[in-house]
Amino acid sequence: MTTQLTATEIYSLPDELRNKGELSAWAKMTRPGEHIDSFLEGAFFAAQPSANNTTETCLFVTDVANGRVLSITKNGVWHAVHEANSVIHSMRIMPDGTHVAVDYDLGVLQLSEDSKISVISRGLENQPFLGLSDMCVASDGTLWFTDSGRTSLSDPSGRVYCLRPNSELQLVLDCVPYSNGICLSPDEKWVYVAATRANQVWRFAASHADSGTPMVGTYLQLSGGLGPDGLATNKLGWLAVAQAQAGVAYVFDALGDLIFTVRLPKGMWTTSVAFDSETPEDLYITEAQTGTIFLANLSTTG
């Protein structure tokens, strides 16, 4: 049985952080003829330093249109953590505290506190990245990320990479119709990848990437909208999917059965999802059309 929910608006990008000036090249290419003041995606929770030498858990999002990484405190205070003249799609905080991002144009980056950029990788020798999309980090510091470029069903050559703690870059897949969102199962045994242009979520065993091309299966077949974008799991084993341009997020149990359909009260550009690590039944949904974060409490069983 599937539970139908409507999410509640919890955070909205403040007016002073919305771009009212010249649009970036990415914004002009992505939404020609429109003035988009932001494009939020890449949501995740992490702790960051706060006043009185303490830390607080914040929600981080990336504003792709303006090259920024933003944090949001639980009481709704927004802060620009990084600002760069680039196309950052997603950022994560590594186990050692380093801020690492994937950038469509520049590759895998390290971001410093003063927003300086250091390029970690532009791809393999003689095989530059197509254009990076999303990322996740394992507990041992292995970085998994997607390289979508402009791939689709007519050119199913989107890639998935992993970057090991020893700096070894490994091409895992090169056959995805727009590889996009990526996340790990709670036990880190499985890797989930959004194959956006096929309207599917794929799954493969993380350990199989060590011995060559892993066997991959279609874990979910979706329909409507553009296709799945951001993915997230919680400690219950649930998988949340942001269905791009559909104004909806889906939540599946560990067996792949649909348990929640979460509709947004406004906006269609659902780009990313994140479970609160402190309250794993709280799902946060990023909507890029309005620059809004929505909350759905999933404590009601499906």
Rosetta silent file (secondary structure, phi, psi, omega in degrees, C-alpha in Angstrom):
SEQUENCE: MTTQLTATEIYSLPDELRNKGELSAWAKMTRPGEHIDSFLEGAFFAAQPSANNTTETCLFVTDVANGRVLSITKNGVWHAVHEANSVIHSMRIMPDGTHVAVDYDLGVLQLSEDSKISVISRGLENQPFLGLSDMCVASDGTLWFTDSGRTSLSDPSGRVYCLRPNSELQLVLDCVPYSNGICLSPDEKWVYVAATRANQVWRFAASHADSGTPMVGTYLQLSGGLGPDGLATNKLGWLAVAQAQAGVAYVFDALGDLIFTVRLPKGMWTTSVAFDSETPEDLYITEAQTGTIFLANLSTTG
SCORE:     score description
SCORE:     0.000 S_00000001
   1 L     0.000  136.089 -178.966    0.000    0.000    0.000 S_00000001
   2 L  -105.210  133.218  176.412    1.290    3.431   -0.931 S_00000001
   3 E   -93.368  130.693  177.612    0.749    6.497    1.233 S_00000001
   4 E   -96.911  127.364 -179.154    0.063    9.766   -0.593 S_00000001
   5 E  -130.512  155.756  169.749    1.501   12.881    1.046 S_00000001
   6 E  -116.175  125.647 -177.812    1.830   16.574    0.285 S_00000001
   7 L   -73.014  160.283 -179.698    5.080   18.150    1.422 S_00000001
   8 E  -112.475  135.149  176.654    5.227   21.364    3.425 S_00000001
   9 E   -64.715  130.555  179.585    7.385   24.350    2.532 S_00000001
  10 E  -121.339  -36.002  178.376   10.088   24.764    5.154 S_00000001
  11 E  -136.184  145.447  174.454   12.821   26.958    3.606 S_00000001
  12 E  -134.658  136.745 -179.483   12.874   29.430    0.713 S_00000001
  13 L   -56.398  122.920 -178.581   15.955   31.038   -0.794 S_00000001
  14 L   -60.636  151.573 -177.680   16.085   34.599    0.612 S_00000001
  15 H   -58.399  -36.664 -176.971   15.564   37.449   -1.807 S_00000001
  16 H   -70.569  -14.336  177.160   19.053   38.819   -1.171 S_00000001
  17 H   -99.833    0.945  178.220   20.571   35.533   -2.395 S_00000001
  18 L   -90.506  130.224 -176.522   18.574   35.470   -5.632 S_00000001
  19 L   -72.065  122.191  178.399   20.501   36.664   -8.674 S_00000001
  20 L  -111.318    3.059 -177.306   18.935   39.751  -10.235 S_00000001
  21 L  -104.482 -145.216 -177.486   21.825   40.561  -12.559 S_00000001
  22 L   -64.769  137.178 -179.838   23.534   38.970  -15.533 S_00000001
  23 L   -80.803  150.395  175.876   22.835   35.285  -15.977 S_00000001
  24 L   -72.263  163.086  177.273   25.618   32.721  -16.058 S_00000001
  25 H   -60.456  -37.141  178.829   26.393   30.855  -19.263 S_00000001
  26 H   -62.541  -44.484 -179.450   24.917   27.708  -17.655 S_00000001
  27 H   -63.907  -40.437  179.411   21.631   29.489  -16.884 S_00000001
  28 H   -66.155  -37.889 -179.443   21.369   30.848  -20.432 S_00000001
  29 H   -72.601  -40.820 -173.293   22.030   27.413  -21.920 S_00000001
  30 H   -76.445  -40.667 -179.355   19.730   25.506  -19.569 S_00000001
  31 L  -128.990   70.564 -177.122   16.736   27.835  -19.602 S_00000001
  32 L   -60.715  135.835  178.605   17.065   30.010  -22.744 S_00000001
  33 L    83.250   -3.632  179.962   14.864   33.085  -22.696 S_00000001
  34 L  -113.071  150.032  172.842   14.131   32.790  -18.963 S_00000001
  35 L  -102.199  100.395  177.953   15.599   34.688  -16.041 S_00000001
  36 L   -99.996  123.341 -175.307   16.282   32.066  -13.399 S_00000001
  37 L   -83.626   -8.841  179.076   17.616   33.599  -10.206 S_00000001
  38 L  -169.749  168.431  171.979   18.879   30.265   -8.860 S_00000001
  39 L  -153.107   97.358 -173.189   18.851   26.521   -9.474 S_00000001
  40 E   -90.021  136.547  172.835   19.090   24.490   -6.288 S_00000001
  41 E  -160.629 -168.911  174.129   20.062   20.833   -6.159 S_00000001
  42 E    64.902   37.162 -175.367   22.595   18.477   -4.540 S_00000001
  43 E   -71.976  140.336  172.127   21.009   18.492   -1.061 S_00000001
  44 E  -160.228  158.099  177.775   22.721   16.695    1.842 S_00000001
  45 E  -101.867  141.665  175.581   23.034   17.008    5.619 S_00000001
  46 E  -161.255  159.138  177.022   26.330   17.515    7.427 S_00000001
  47 E   -85.573  144.376  174.384   27.695   19.120   10.565 S_00000001
  48 E  -141.151  155.713 -178.739   29.508   22.417   10.372 S_00000001
  49 E   -60.901  143.977  175.989   31.116   24.673   13.007 S_00000001
  50 L  -131.010 -167.700 -178.656   28.832   27.160   14.743 S_00000001
  51 H   -65.756  159.524  175.658   29.163   29.697   17.525 S_00000001
  52 H    62.844   30.858  176.179   30.737   28.815   20.887 S_00000001
  53 H    58.086   33.103  176.820   33.055   26.184   19.349 S_00000001
  54 L  -114.200  176.059  175.252   30.169   23.784   18.739 S_00000001
  55 E  -122.293  155.645  174.784   28.817   22.168   15.604 S_00000001
  56 E  -138.008  147.758  178.832   25.322   22.054   14.180 S_00000001
  57 E   -81.192  125.535 -178.684   23.766   19.898   11.505 S_00000001
  58 E  -122.116  157.221  170.108   22.872   21.931    8.431 S_00000001
  59 E   -92.902  126.716  177.478   21.267   21.208    5.099 S_00000001
  60 E  -105.471  140.426  173.654   23.617   22.002    2.217 S_00000001
  61 E  -137.834  158.225  177.102   22.453   22.717   -1.335 S_00000001
  62 E  -108.183  132.728  172.732   24.198   23.793   -4.523 S_00000001
  63 E   -98.579   92.273 -173.578   23.042   26.753   -6.596 S_00000001
  64 H   -62.128  -37.399 -174.643   24.230   25.551   -9.994 S_00000001
  65 H   -64.856  -22.980 -174.824   23.100   28.695  -11.812 S_00000001
  66 H  -126.537   12.844  174.650   25.382   30.910   -9.735 S_00000001
  67 L    63.072   41.018 -175.888   28.287   28.647   -8.770 S_00000001
  68 E  -126.608  151.011  166.500   27.497   28.571   -5.064 S_00000001
  69 E  -113.407  127.257 -175.679   27.237   26.095   -2.219 S_00000001
  70 E  -118.020  147.112  173.011   24.758   27.216    0.443 S_00000001
  71 E  -116.156  151.158  179.756   24.042   25.957    3.948 S_00000001
  72 E  -130.567  121.424  176.961   20.749   26.228    5.813 S_00000001
  73 L   -75.687  166.625 -178.586   20.543   25.978    9.595 S_00000001
  74 L   -61.637  -27.622  178.394   17.634   24.220   11.272 S_00000001
  75 L   -93.409   14.254  168.385   16.108   27.611   12.094 S_00000001
  76 L    88.303   19.594  177.620   16.266   28.687    8.450 S_00000001
  77 L   -90.100  124.352 -179.232   19.375   30.870    8.247 S_00000001
  78 E   -95.153  144.368  179.465   21.050   30.675    4.819 S_00000001
  79 E  -144.754  135.026  175.866   24.791   31.137    4.334 S_00000001
  80 E   -81.425  108.253 -178.167   26.976   31.105    1.222 S_00000001
  81 E   -80.172  -42.950  178.873   29.684   28.567    2.070 S_00000001
  82 E  -137.333  140.200  174.246   31.441   28.674   -1.304 S_00000001
  83 E  -133.195  124.911 -175.603   31.132   31.038   -4.260 S_00000001
  84 L  -145.752  152.704  176.524   32.996   30.274   -7.470 S_00000001
  85 L   -85.855   72.477 -175.194   32.923   31.156  -11.143 S_00000001
  86 L  -155.679 -171.461 -176.818   32.129   27.583  -12.109 S_00000001
  87 L  -123.370   66.139  179.850   29.301   25.080  -12.544 S_00000001
  88 E   -71.487  126.194  179.065   29.293   23.152   -9.264 S_00000001
  89 E  -100.450  -28.453 -176.894   26.544   20.538   -9.271 S_00000001
  90 E  -160.908  147.700  178.479   27.142   18.849   -5.937 S_00000001
  91 E  -134.962  148.220  173.140   29.408   19.071   -2.901 S_00000001
  92 E  -139.096  159.382  176.510   30.177   16.713   -0.016 S_00000001
  93 E  -103.007  119.897 -176.821   32.275   16.859    3.122 S_00000001
  94 L   -72.801  165.076  179.635   34.847   14.075    3.234 S_00000001
  95 L   -55.604  -28.728  179.248   35.629   12.088    6.406 S_00000001
  96 L   -89.232    5.611  178.701   38.679   14.318    7.008 S_00000001
  97 L    92.426   -6.190  178.462   36.568   17.491    6.698 S_00000001
  98 L   -67.356  139.112  175.856   37.682   18.401    3.179 S_00000001
  99 E   -93.409  117.692 -178.942   35.019   19.934    0.948 S_00000001
 100 E  -120.180  139.823 -177.112   34.956   18.166   -2.419 S_00000001
 101 E  -133.281  157.405  169.244   32.673   19.052   -5.322 S_00000001
 102 E  -109.048  131.300 -175.194   31.839   17.874   -8.814 S_00000001
 103 E  -121.403  132.406 -176.255   31.768   20.608  -11.433 S_00000001
 104 L   -57.956  -39.837 -175.299   30.286   20.188  -14.907 S_00000001
 105 L   -92.578  -38.142 -167.923   33.121   22.075  -16.581 S_00000001
 106 L   -98.297  -22.044 -179.496   36.136   21.655  -14.307 S_00000001
 107 E   105.875 -147.591  179.418   35.846   18.108  -12.916 S_00000001
 108 E   -86.966  127.988 -173.041   36.387   16.985   -9.320 S_00000001
 109 E  -123.167  152.978  164.185   37.347   19.940   -7.125 S_00000001
 110 E  -106.844  130.696 -178.032   38.527   20.694   -3.632 S_00000001
 111 E  -108.772  130.070  178.824   36.957   23.853   -2.221 S_00000001
 112 L   -96.914  171.895 -176.862   38.716   25.899    0.446 S_00000001
 113 L   -63.027  -29.955  179.321   37.177   28.253    2.991 S_00000001
 114 L   -92.481   19.440  176.428   38.071   31.300    0.875 S_00000001
 115 L    66.954   17.501  172.478   36.355   29.685   -2.144 S_00000001
 116 L   -73.048  147.383 -176.315   39.618   28.884   -3.871 S_00000001
 117 E  -112.188  131.140  171.149   39.378   25.925   -6.238 S_00000001
 118 E  -120.455  125.589 -178.824   41.882   23.109   -6.592 S_00000001
 119 E   -80.764  121.795  177.172   41.256   20.598   -9.373 S_00000001
 120 E   -86.382  -42.051 -178.888   41.612   17.008   -8.141 S_00000001
 121 E  -155.973  140.217  172.339   40.785   15.270  -11.410 S_00000001
 122 L  -109.646    2.906  179.972   39.684   16.130  -14.937 S_00000001
 123 E   129.420 -175.621  176.246   39.312   12.480  -15.935 S_00000001
 124 E   -79.076  163.175  178.120   41.449    9.592  -17.041 S_00000001
 125 L   -60.039  128.640 -178.720   44.368   10.022  -19.422 S_00000001
 126 L    64.830   15.430  177.090   43.007   10.640  -22.933 S_00000001
 127 E  -145.244   76.368 -179.868   39.449   10.438  -21.543 S_00000001
 128 E   -67.624  157.521  177.767   38.319   13.756  -20.049 S_00000001
 129 L   -61.366  148.557  176.385   35.044   13.957  -18.188 S_00000001
 130 L   -76.828  -35.021 -174.357   31.914   14.619  -20.249 S_00000001
 131 L   150.829  106.917 -170.349   30.372   16.889  -17.602 S_00000001
 132 E   -76.362  151.215 -172.021   29.933   15.835  -13.977 S_00000001
 133 E  -121.070  -54.859 -171.807   26.512   15.638  -12.318 S_00000001
 134 E  -150.132  170.887 -174.640   26.309   14.230   -8.778 S_00000001
 135 E  -156.735  160.184  168.946   28.316   12.529   -6.051 S_00000001
 136 E  -150.734  162.975 -174.020   28.258   10.603   -2.792 S_00000001
 137 E  -128.681  131.619  175.540   30.950    9.560   -0.342 S_00000001
 138 L   -81.809  164.929 -176.676   31.492    6.221    1.406 S_00000001
 139 L   -63.901  -24.577  179.494   32.638    6.013    5.022 S_00000001
 140 L   -87.819    3.340  179.468   36.170    5.062    3.922 S_00000001
 141 L    92.740    1.816  174.983   36.448    8.207    1.782 S_00000001
 142 L   -67.982  129.160 -179.336   35.727    6.566   -1.583 S_00000001
 143 E  -101.617  120.970  174.693   34.032    9.124   -3.802 S_00000001
 144 E  -104.313  133.776  179.993   31.367    7.876   -6.225 S_00000001
 145 E  -151.510  159.139 -176.532   30.230   10.306   -8.913 S_00000001
 146 E  -108.564  149.701 -176.375   28.361   10.519  -12.188 S_00000001
 147 E  -131.370   89.723 -170.566   29.496   11.968  -15.505 S_00000001
 148 L   -86.886  -38.147 -170.250   26.434   12.633  -17.628 S_00000001
 149 L    54.106 -135.504  178.523   27.512   15.175  -20.207 S_00000001
 150 L  -112.281   32.041 -175.528   24.703   15.467  -22.777 S_00000001
 151 L   -73.374  162.777 -178.248   24.065   11.729  -23.010 S_00000001
 152 E  -166.207 -167.797  177.580   20.632   10.173  -23.526 S_00000001
 153 L   -63.252  -28.347  178.694   18.942    7.129  -25.046 S_00000001
 154 L   -81.714  -10.607  176.933   20.371    8.146  -28.425 S_00000001
 155 E  -148.986   72.549 -174.703   23.865    8.249  -26.916 S_00000001
 156 L   -77.963   68.778 -176.565   23.890    5.980  -23.818 S_00000001
 157 L  -123.839   19.087  175.632   27.462    6.718  -22.828 S_00000001
 158 E   -62.817  150.190 -170.915   27.022    8.410  -19.447 S_00000001
 159 E  -119.312  157.250  169.672   29.610    7.319  -16.928 S_00000001
 160 E  -126.788  131.691  179.173   30.000    6.396  -13.292 S_00000001
 161 E  -122.583  160.253  163.129   33.388    6.748  -11.592 S_00000001
 162 E  -131.153  142.239  178.342   34.853    6.111   -8.186 S_00000001
 163 E  -115.399  112.917 -174.832   37.848    7.928   -6.754 S_00000001
 164 L   -77.059  160.327  177.512   39.617    5.888   -4.090 S_00000001
 165 L   -58.660  -23.152  177.022   41.281    7.360   -0.985 S_00000001
 166 L   -85.786   11.458  177.820   44.640    6.554   -2.607 S_00000001
 167 L    75.918    9.767  175.994   43.652    8.913   -5.484 S_00000001
 168 L   -75.691  123.539  177.915   43.071    6.063   -7.939 S_00000001
 169 E   -96.634  127.831 -176.731   40.349    7.054  -10.417 S_00000001
 170 E  -125.938  127.893  172.020   38.318    4.147  -11.777 S_00000001
 171 E   -80.465  119.741 -175.795   35.767    4.143  -14.584 S_00000001
 172 E   -97.559  -47.126  179.254   32.953    1.871  -13.379 S_00000001
 173 E  -135.071  149.779  176.044   30.254    2.301  -16.057 S_00000001
 174 E  -140.816   31.329 -172.061   30.170    3.987  -19.464 S_00000001
 175 E  -136.091   26.830 -172.921   26.739    2.978  -20.770 S_00000001
 176 E   -98.989  131.560  174.906   24.194    5.068  -18.855 S_00000001
 177 L   -75.679   83.177 -177.608   21.552    7.225  -20.617 S_00000001
 178 L    70.733   80.844  175.338   22.402   10.372  -18.610 S_00000001
 179 E   -69.697  128.023 -169.811   23.919    9.200  -15.332 S_00000001
 180 E  -133.139 -108.013 -179.157   22.684   11.619  -12.693 S_00000001
 181 E   -60.516  148.324  179.770   21.817   11.098   -9.015 S_00000001
 182 E  -148.105  140.334  176.500   23.911    8.581   -7.091 S_00000001
 183 E  -156.883  167.110  179.393   23.814    7.197   -3.554 S_00000001
 184 E  -108.522  152.115  170.831   24.817    4.190   -1.479 S_00000001
 185 L   -67.258  160.730 -176.700   22.672    1.790    0.525 S_00000001
 186 L   -56.377  -33.892  178.610   23.024    2.258    4.312 S_00000001
 187 L   -88.333    1.880  176.790   25.444   -0.679    4.544 S_00000001
 188 L    64.170   19.418  177.758   27.326    0.663    1.484 S_00000001
 189 L   -83.428  -25.929 -174.731   27.005   -2.667   -0.322 S_00000001
 190 E  -120.031  145.551  173.466   24.898   -1.254   -3.174 S_00000001
 191 E  -112.893  126.780  176.143   25.276    1.739   -5.475 S_00000001
 192 E  -105.185  134.870 -178.639   22.121    3.334   -6.882 S_00000001
 193 E  -131.519  130.520  173.738   22.378    5.459  -10.047 S_00000001
 194 E   -79.992  117.793  171.775   19.680    7.552  -11.710 S_00000001
 195 E   -97.297   83.063 -165.404   19.588    6.839  -15.454 S_00000001
 196 H   -57.476  -48.146 -173.089   17.523    9.956  -16.068 S_00000001
 197 H   -75.779  -10.462  172.235   16.842    9.692  -19.792 S_00000001
 198 H   -97.731   -2.695 -177.270   15.761    6.063  -19.456 S_00000001
 199 L    56.643   44.919 -177.721   13.470    6.978  -16.526 S_00000001
 200 E  -134.252  159.449  164.488   15.166    4.287  -14.458 S_00000001
 201 E  -116.178  124.375  179.023   17.205    3.786  -11.303 S_00000001
 202 E   -96.993  159.940  177.746   20.012    1.243  -11.733 S_00000001
 203 E  -143.044  141.426  173.350   21.741   -0.756   -9.000 S_00000001
 204 E  -148.305  160.337  179.848   25.006   -2.666   -8.733 S_00000001
 205 E   -75.839  127.728 -178.612   27.182   -4.131   -5.974 S_00000001
 206 H   -59.854  -36.799 -177.461   29.873   -1.703   -4.845 S_00000001
 207 H   -66.911  -26.294 -178.063   32.352   -4.533   -4.320 S_00000001
 208 H   -70.863  -18.582  178.275   32.030   -5.676   -7.931 S_00000001
 209 H   -68.043  -18.984 -179.095   33.571   -2.421   -9.128 S_00000001
 210 H   -73.072  -22.067 -173.487   36.898   -3.642   -7.731 S_00000001
 211 H  -116.045   23.922  179.004   37.123   -6.483  -10.230 S_00000001
 212 L   117.894 -163.459 -178.122   36.003   -4.809  -13.444 S_00000001
 213 L   -65.555  121.988 -177.851   32.676   -3.769  -14.912 S_00000001
 214 L   -75.753  156.987  171.028   29.936   -4.723  -12.420 S_00000001
 215 L   -75.136  129.066 -174.338   26.723   -6.489  -13.350 S_00000001
 216 L  -119.268  140.107  176.275   24.004   -3.825  -13.379 S_00000001
 217 E  -126.560  157.503  172.297   20.259   -4.194  -13.127 S_00000001
 218 E   -79.134  111.245 -178.483   17.268   -1.900  -13.469 S_00000001
 219 E   -81.895  -40.805  179.053   16.140   -1.488   -9.879 S_00000001
 220 E  -134.408  138.209  170.751   13.232    0.853  -10.616 S_00000001
 221 E  -113.058  114.079 -176.222   11.308    1.646  -13.800 S_00000001
 222 L  -107.237  177.791  177.804    9.593    5.019  -13.455 S_00000001
 223 L  -151.391  159.161  178.247    7.417    7.118  -15.743 S_00000001
 224 L    83.750  162.278 -179.152    6.458   10.727  -16.240 S_00000001
 225 L    62.158 -156.077  176.608    8.437   13.917  -15.909 S_00000001
 226 L   -87.361  -34.027 -176.947   11.973   13.978  -17.258 S_00000001
 227 E   139.836  175.017 -178.211   13.189   11.068  -15.145 S_00000001
 228 E   -67.662  140.173  177.646   14.858   10.493  -11.779 S_00000001
 229 E  -113.646 -105.508 -177.483   17.332   13.123  -10.625 S_00000001
 230 E   -71.786  148.666  179.567   18.651   13.144   -7.048 S_00000001
 231 E  -127.911  153.868  175.512   18.642   10.000   -4.878 S_00000001
 232 E  -157.918  148.031  173.532   19.025    9.427   -1.136 S_00000001
 233 E  -121.276  160.052  173.071   18.777    6.569    1.342 S_00000001
 234 L  -121.945  179.134 -174.676   18.196    6.502    5.088 S_00000001
 235 L   -69.997  -11.045  175.340   19.191    4.034    7.797 S_00000001
 236 L   -82.338   -6.554 -178.333   15.881    2.195    7.330 S_00000001
 237 L    87.989    5.154  178.417   17.012    1.226    3.837 S_00000001
 238 L   -73.342  145.352  177.174   14.459    3.442    2.121 S_00000001
 239 E  -115.398  120.675  176.654   15.390    4.974   -1.230 S_00000001
 240 E  -101.062  141.478 -177.219   14.012    8.425   -2.095 S_00000001
 241 E  -128.958  124.901  171.319   13.880    9.608   -5.703 S_00000001
 242 E   -86.975  113.484 -179.087   13.383   13.182   -6.922 S_00000001
 243 E   -87.369  107.324 -172.275   11.415   12.842  -10.157 S_00000001
 244 E   -61.031  138.103  176.636   12.637   15.728  -12.313 S_00000001
 245 L    56.959   32.161  177.718   10.041   18.112  -13.782 S_00000001
 246 L  -128.273   -7.824  179.908    7.184   16.211  -12.137 S_00000001
 247 L    63.297   33.146 -174.757    6.803   18.005   -8.799 S_00000001
 248 E  -148.273  150.973  169.370    6.997   14.712   -6.941 S_00000001
 249 E  -126.495  142.695  178.062    9.349   12.529   -4.909 S_00000001
 250 E  -112.414  147.960  176.147    8.942    8.788   -4.469 S_00000001
 251 E  -127.036  126.633 -178.189   10.095    6.672   -1.536 S_00000001
 252 E  -115.411  148.241  176.249   10.716    2.937   -1.930 S_00000001
 253 L   -79.545 -177.386 -174.112   11.455    0.372    0.759 S_00000001
 254 L   -65.984  -16.225  177.905   14.556   -1.825    0.794 S_00000001
 255 L   -93.974   -2.940  179.788   12.860   -4.324   -1.547 S_00000001
 256 L    90.101   13.928  177.179   12.028   -1.665   -4.124 S_00000001
 257 L   -89.743  136.880 -179.804    8.319   -1.405   -3.331 S_00000001
 258 E   -69.943  124.706  179.399    6.764    2.063   -3.468 S_00000001
 259 E  -116.925  -25.602  177.733    5.670    3.150    0.009 S_00000001
 260 E  -139.052  137.010  166.765    5.279    6.945   -0.288 S_00000001
 261 E  -115.193  119.777 -175.528    4.378    9.356   -3.070 S_00000001
 262 E  -113.788  113.942  178.182    5.136   12.923   -1.981 S_00000001
 263 E   -93.038  148.957  174.680    3.642   15.762   -4.016 S_00000001
 264 L   -96.776  142.911  179.939    4.822   19.352   -3.830 S_00000001
 265 L   -73.248  -16.259  176.830    2.246   22.129   -3.395 S_00000001
 266 L  -157.324  152.668  178.115    4.090   24.289   -5.952 S_00000001
 267 L    85.102  147.469 -177.837    6.893   23.936   -8.470 S_00000001
 268 L  -118.499  -14.390 -171.635    7.771   21.056  -10.815 S_00000001
 269 L   -89.480   67.005  175.447   11.586   21.005  -10.855 S_00000001
 270 E   -70.236  117.851 -171.739   12.242   18.436   -8.149 S_00000001
 271 E  -114.525  -32.151 -177.388   16.017   18.068   -8.268 S_00000001
 272 E  -153.165  160.463  179.522   17.269   16.437   -5.062 S_00000001
 273 E  -135.261  151.749  178.194   16.221   14.697   -1.876 S_00000001
 274 E  -152.181  132.724  172.914   17.899   14.283    1.508 S_00000001
 275 E   -89.833  137.520  175.512   17.006   12.405    4.659 S_00000001
 276 L   -70.841  122.299 -177.920   17.787   14.133    7.943 S_00000001
 277 L   -64.284  -25.185 -179.607   20.411   11.986    9.653 S_00000001
 278 L   -84.652  -30.535  176.888   18.997   12.910   13.070 S_00000001
 279 L  -132.222   85.021 -168.797   15.381   12.154   12.146 S_00000001
 280 L   -66.031   -7.752  176.108   15.584    9.641    9.270 S_00000001
 281 L   -94.154    4.652  173.982   11.831    9.726    8.583 S_00000001
 282 E   -97.617  118.229 -179.451   12.057   13.408    7.622 S_00000001
 283 E  -107.759  125.828  177.871   12.566   13.807    3.875 S_00000001
 284 E  -103.712  131.852 -174.343   13.705   17.161    2.470 S_00000001
 285 E  -121.524  126.365 -179.924   12.927   17.835   -1.188 S_00000001
 286 E   -93.858  131.453 -179.465   14.641   20.534   -3.245 S_00000001
 287 E  -122.951  114.574 -169.867   12.578   22.341   -5.862 S_00000001
 288 L   -82.664  -23.024 -177.567   14.618   24.473   -8.262 S_00000001
 289 L   -64.358  -37.597 -177.944   11.833   26.351  -10.055 S_00000001
 290 L  -110.165   -4.654 -177.087   10.926   28.353   -6.945 S_00000001
 291 L    66.498   44.745 -172.070   14.129   27.972   -4.922 S_00000001
 292 E  -124.734  146.127  172.030   12.248   26.164   -2.168 S_00000001
 293 E  -110.358  129.450  179.709   12.960   23.289    0.215 S_00000001
 294 E  -112.047  154.216 -179.570    9.984   21.143    1.230 S_00000001
 295 E  -122.697  134.991  173.014    9.649   18.721    4.146 S_00000001
 296 E  -128.396  124.005  175.378    7.660   15.496    4.307 S_00000001
 297 E   -88.880  122.409 -174.098    7.423   13.485    7.519 S_00000001
 298 L  -104.380   26.634 -178.731    7.281    9.799    6.666 S_00000001
 299 L   -71.425  -18.749  174.689    6.499    8.490   10.141 S_00000001
 300 L   -77.631  119.724 -176.966    3.127    7.279    8.859 S_00000001
 301 L   -71.987  146.413  179.069    3.742    3.767    7.573 S_00000001
 302 L   -85.468    0.000    0.000    2.673    2.890    4.050 S_00000001
